Amino acid sequence: MKAIQLLIVCLFLSFGSIASAQPILFQTSSVSFTDKKDNGEWNEWSDFVDAKVLITLSPKKDLITINSSEVQSFKIKAYGEITDNDEVNIVPFECVDNKFSKCNILIITKKKENNRVQFYITYSEVKFVYNIYPVK
């Protein structure tokens, strides 16, 4: 229980540091994806596969970087309004990737799932979700 409380405090402190522009580091543990069917509906999510990469959120630079084998950079164009309720905490970003494609990124803490934290990247035709945890 203390570990969960500590994680919640760390997450809120991490997101609070957006205002002070300190880089925030996350480690991924796994990734899943989905794409759109021809009729415009989303397919089922794939099974999660192991993915150990570092994600850096740099508010001062308005940049999110995923340090995978092919580095992915996302220029933050707009910071959305944070949603916080009994079930989730959602931190949204409107971005453009290093190939100039528009996407939305969400960092979601699922409070009713042991405070699981996920990092979503949504393009018009494909979505990715990483399970993440903060790096201390």
N, C-alpha and C positions, 0 to 999 in steps of 0.2 A: 504494500500500500504506500509506504514511504517513497518507493522508487517511482510510482505513478505520480505522486504529488510533486516530486522533484522534476520529473519530465515535463509536467504541465508548467511549472514555474520557469524551467529553462526555455520552453517554447515561447511563452509569453515574453520573457526577457529577450529572446532572440528576435521575435517580431517587433518588439519595442525598440530594438536597436536600429530598425529601419530608419527611424527618425534621426538617429545620431550617425547614420551612414556607415556603420561598421559592417565589414563583410560577414556573411553568415554562411557556415559550411554545413552541408548535409552529406551523409554517406548513404548510398542506395544499397538495398539488399536484394531486390528483385524487380522485374519489369513485366508488364503485360501490354497488349495492344488490341485494338479493334479497328475495323474499317467499315465504310459504308457499302451497303448492298446497292444494286442498280435502282431499287425503288426508293432510295434515300434513307432507309432505316439503318440503324447500326447493327452489325453482326454481334454475336456474343464475344465477350472478352476472351482472349487466349489464356492458357494456363500461365501462371507466373513462372519465370525462369530466373535463375541466379544472375545478378548483375551488380558487380561491386565497382561503382564509380563515384567520384566526388562531384557534388553540385555546389557551386558557389553563387550566392546571391550578393551582388555588389551594388547597393542602392546609390552610393556616391557616383558610380559610373553608369547607373541605370542599365545594369547588365546582369544576366544570368548565364552561367557557363556550366555545361555538363561535360566533364572530362572523361568521355568514353574514348574508344580507340579512334574514332573520328570526332574531334572536339566540336560540340554544338554550342553556338553563342546566340543569345536572345537579347536584343536591345529592347529595354522596357520603354514603351511609348506612353503608357498610362498606368497608374496605380489605382486599382478598383477599391471600392468600399469594403472593408472587412465585415464579414458576417460572423456573429458569435451568438450561439444559443445553446440549449441543453444538449444538443446532439452533435453539433459540429462547430469548428472554427474554420472559416474560409478566407484565405488571403489571395485576391485575384490580381492578375497582371495582364495587360494587353501588350503583345510583343511582336517583333519582326525578327525572324531568324537570320543566320548568316547567309542564307540563299534568298533573302528578301521576301519570304513567305510570311503572311500574317498568321498569328496563332494566339491562343489564350492559354495562360498558365495559371493553375490554381494550386496552392498549398493547403491541403485539407487535413485537419486533425479530427478524427472520428472518435468522439468522446465515449460513445457507448460500445466501442470496440477496443477497449483497453488503451485509448488515446493513440490509436494507430495513426501515423502521419503518412500522407500520400502526396505525390507531386504529379499533377496532371498536365499534359501538353495536348491541346486540342487544335487540330487543323480542320479545314472544311471536310476532308475525306478520311482522316485517320486520327486516332487518339492513342496516347501512350500514358501509362500510369506506372510510377515507380513507388515502391515502399521505401521510405526514407527514415532516417533518424539524425538528430543534430550531432555534429562533431564538436567536442569540447576542447 
